[in-house]
């Protein structure tokens, strides 16, 4: 049986792509999500870490996409 897993690099690239498409700065995304530091968003975009499930839903809403369109699987 095969299970899909989240591709952390591709998901980070997708977050950055959607952020730029929506003309948002990293600081603006961090502010909208209530994050204490924009470095968190940079870590997501570089594929160092993944957003929490709560932040995945907030990002999808902020960017006007579904969670499936945001999170990239392999």
Secondary structure, 3 states (H helix, E strand, C coil): CCCCCECHHHHHHHHHHHHHHCCCCHHHHHHHHCCCCCHHHHHHHHCCCCCCHHHHHHHHHHHCCCHHHHCCEC
